[in-house]
Every structure is written in C-alpha cells, then in structure tokens.
Amino acid sequence: MDHFEDANLRIVRSMEKLEAIDQEITHWMHEHMPSLVMDPTTNGGLMLKVKFDHDLPKIWRVRLTEIAEGLRAGLDLTGFAVALKTGGQRTKTKFPFAEDASQLESQIKSASSHLPSEVISIFRGCNPFKDGNYELWAMNKICNQGKHGQIKPIFRNISDIQSTIVPKAGKVDITLKPLVKPLWDEGN
C-alpha cells in the first residue's frame, strides 16, 4: 500500500487544475486586453495602472482557492502518510504554517509534534512563514482566505511589476510579473 498516494493525487490534481486555469486566463486576457492608464500621483509622479474593462470571471476565485486547498491538503496528507508509514500517532501531523519565524515553533508543537524529528526538520526547513518562503505562506493564506474571506492580491505600485513587451505577428504581448510580494486586502 502506498501511504503517500492520496497526498500525491491531491498535488497532481491541483497542478492539472492550475494548468487549466492558466490556459483559461491566457485566453481571456487575449479576448479582453486591459488598457494601461497613467494617473498623476501626489508627489508629482505618474502611476501606471492596468485597467480591465470587463470583470474578471468570479469563478476564478473559487478555482484558485480549490487549487490552494488541494496543495495544502497534499502537504497535510504527506505528514499523515509519514505517521502511517512509521506507525506513529495519527494526530498532530499537519504541515505547519506561521506568520513569522518566531511563531513557527509553537505551530510545530501544536500541529506537527507527532511527526518524526527528521520530517519536522524538513518541514521547518521549508520556512513556511511570510518572510521565509513567501510563496508557500501565500498558498496557505489563499487557502484560508477561501474559507474566511475573499482573495484580493494588490500590488503596491508599478515599481512592483516587471513588464515585458514582445512584438508578435502584428500584435504586442505584454507580460507583467510581480517583483515583490503583493499586499493582501484583509479588510473583507
């Protein structure tokens, strides 16, 4: 019996969903190309904004949350599989997440303490907190926002985004990539 099968299936399925929504977003973006707007700032500069003339499909929030939930479940199921495989207790086997490094040890104690020390060391080494492994922390944040609020990543300003402009067959492809971590609107 493969104790890790469920964890692996959740992660693989989440990655399949991610590929599917990535293709859907790419198609949607080509159909509904946003406009770029320059607005003056209070300090005399200009802020470049990306303006969508159409609402983003609301179902994307649900799909992205499902992906985050699947990935998070895969991490937790990995801990549970280790417990099954090693004959250990089947409680307190979650993958630990914390807001910062100082909170990680208390999270490990409350959520992961029945795992073998080698596994705890691996989980700890993933730095699952905001200033450690931001992507891992953000995935957990999205998972929790899906249960307790809305997902709204907000970029601080245009300096946070790298743009790439590529001419293609009479059209221009613009790729925007975040250079820093987005701010999360936690007001809702």
SELOTOR-181233 format. One record per residue (C-alpha): x, y, z. Coordinates in nm, 3 decimals, padded with zeros to 5 digits, m for minus. Each point is the difference from the previous one (the first is absolute). Example, Ala and Ser with C-alpha at 12.3 -4.5 7.8 and 13.67 -1.06 7.14 Angstrom:
px, py, pz
01.230, m00.450, 00.780
00.137, 00.344, m00.066
// end
This chain:
px, py, pz
00.000, 00.000, 00.000
00.130, 00.344, m00.095
m00.066, 00.224, 00.300
00.096, 00.305, m00.205
m00.247, m00.068, m00.282
m00.271, 00.238, 00.128
00.250, 00.281, 00.056
00.146, m00.050, m00.345
m00.344, m00.013, m00.166
m00.107, 00.327, 00.165
00.317, 00.176, m00.113
m00.015, m00.141, m00.355
m00.368, 00.094, m00.034
00.070, 00.352, 00.127
00.277, 00.039, m00.256
m00.236, m00.116, m00.277
m00.257, 00.258, 00.115
00.273, 00.265, 00.005
00.101, m00.077, m00.359
m00.366, 00.015, m00.109
m00.071, 00.335, 00.164
00.328, 00.140, m00.130
m00.114, m00.079, m00.354
m00.344, 00.147, 00.071
00.151, 00.321, 00.139
00.234, 00.032, m00.299
m00.294, m00.042, m00.240
m00.213, 00.247, 00.198
00.280, 00.257, 00.006
00.032, m00.016, m00.379
m00.377, 00.045, m00.034
m00.019, 00.284, 00.256
00.333, 00.179, m00.023
00.026, 00.249, 00.288
00.087, 00.360, m00.066
00.287, 00.185, 00.163
m00.087, 00.328, 00.174
00.244, 00.262, 00.131
m00.122, 00.187, 00.308
00.188, 00.282, 00.172
00.116, m00.070, 00.353
00.003, 00.242, 00.292
00.379, 00.034, m00.019
m00.006, 00.116, m00.363
00.076, m00.338, m00.154
m00.212, m00.226, m00.214
m00.151, m00.334, 00.092
m00.058, m00.255, m00.274
m00.318, m00.199, 00.061
m00.135, m00.304, m00.176
m00.372, 00.054, m00.060
m00.231, m00.286, m00.085
m00.308, 00.103, m00.196
m00.168, m00.330, 00.087
m00.041, m00.164, 00.337
00.223, m00.298, 00.063
m00.204, m00.320, 00.008
m00.110, m00.054, 00.360
00.043, m00.375, m00.033
00.378, 00.055, m00.016
00.004, 00.084, 00.371
m00.163, m00.334, 00.073
00.231, m00.192, m00.233
00.315, 00.165, 00.137
m00.117, m00.070, 00.353
m00.062, m00.365, m00.091
00.355, m00.023, m00.134
00.142, 00.146, 00.322
m00.218, m00.232, 00.209
00.118, m00.301, m00.199
00.366, 00.094, 00.038
m00.044, 00.066, 00.372
m00.182, m00.333, 00.041
00.286, m00.172, m00.181
00.246, 00.141, 00.252
m00.214, m00.104, 00.297
m00.061, m00.345, m00.150
00.376, m00.042, m00.040
00.041, 00.041, 00.375
m00.285, m00.244, 00.063
00.156, m00.251, m00.242
00.329, 00.020, 00.190
m00.189, m00.077, 00.321
m00.165, m00.304, m00.162
00.326, m00.121, m00.150
00.197, 00.033, 00.324
m00.274, m00.133, 00.226
m00.016, 00.326, 00.189
m00.299, 00.188, 00.134
m00.241, 00.128, m00.262
m00.070, 00.334, 00.163
00.213, 00.315, m00.003
00.140, m00.088, m00.344
m00.089, 00.320, m00.189
00.241, 00.205, m00.204
00.069, 00.304, 00.222
m00.056, 00.359, m00.115
00.072, 00.317, 00.195
m00.003, 00.375, m00.051
00.368, 00.027, 00.089
00.298, m00.207, 00.110
m00.063, 00.066, 00.369
m00.347, m00.161, m00.023
00.114, m00.307, m00.195
00.117, m00.202, 00.301
m00.333, 00.041, 00.180
m00.181, m00.106, m00.319
00.221, m00.308, m00.026
m00.072, m00.084, 00.364
m00.378, 00.039, m00.039
m00.048, m00.143, m00.352
00.298, m00.220, m00.092
00.159, m00.135, 00.316
m00.088, m00.367, m00.063
00.211, m00.011, m00.315
00.351, m00.148, 00.008
00.268, 00.261, 00.071
00.149, m00.050, m00.348
m00.331, 00.098, m00.161
m00.047, 00.296, 00.234
00.350, 00.111, m00.099
m00.094, m00.017, m00.370
m00.327, 00.188, 00.059
00.182, 00.260, 00.211
00.261, 00.037, m00.277
m00.276, 00.101, m00.243
m00.031, 00.326, 00.200
m00.382, 00.002, m00.023
m00.046, 00.358, 00.118
m00.042, 00.338, m00.170
00.361, 00.117, m00.001
00.135, m00.351, m00.059
m00.160, m00.182, m00.291
m00.249, 00.261, m00.115
m00.155, m00.214, m00.273
m00.073, m00.283, 00.243
m00.139, 00.244, 00.256
m00.214, 00.171, m00.268
m00.140, m00.336, m00.113
m00.114, m00.065, 00.357
m00.136, 00.355, 00.025
m00.205, m00.052, m00.319
m00.127, m00.330, 00.139
m00.110, 00.171, 00.321
m00.141, 00.305, m00.180
m00.217, m00.240, m00.197
m00.152, m00.113, 00.330
m00.012, 00.335, 00.179
m00.010, 00.279, m00.259
00.073, 00.104, m00.357
00.327, m00.031, m00.187
00.124, 00.342, m00.112
00.371, 00.034, m00.075
00.091, 00.366, m00.039
00.330, 00.131, m00.133
00.146, 00.307, 00.164
00.093, 00.190, m00.316
00.149, m00.039, m00.347
00.352, m00.039, 00.139
m00.123, m00.331, 00.137
m00.067, m00.134, m00.349
00.244, m00.092, m00.276
m00.146, 00.036, m00.346
00.118, m00.177, m00.311
m00.121, 00.120, m00.339
00.043, m00.243, m00.290
m00.117, 00.072, m00.358
m00.170, m00.307, m00.151
m00.163, m00.023, m00.343
m00.125, 00.358, m00.005
m00.104, m00.007, 00.365
00.178, 00.084, 00.322
00.007, m00.242, 00.292
00.047, 00.167, 00.337
00.101, m00.217, 00.292
m00.015, 00.141, 00.350
00.180, m00.180, 00.280
00.007, 00.103, 00.365
00.344, 00.095, 00.126
m00.107, 00.016, 00.363
m00.263, m00.160, 00.210
m00.354, 00.135, m00.047
m00.187, 00.165, 00.283
m00.303, m00.197, 00.111
m00.327, 00.183, 00.052
m00.106, m00.148, 00.330
m00.283, 00.245, 00.057
m00.267, m00.232, m00.138
// end
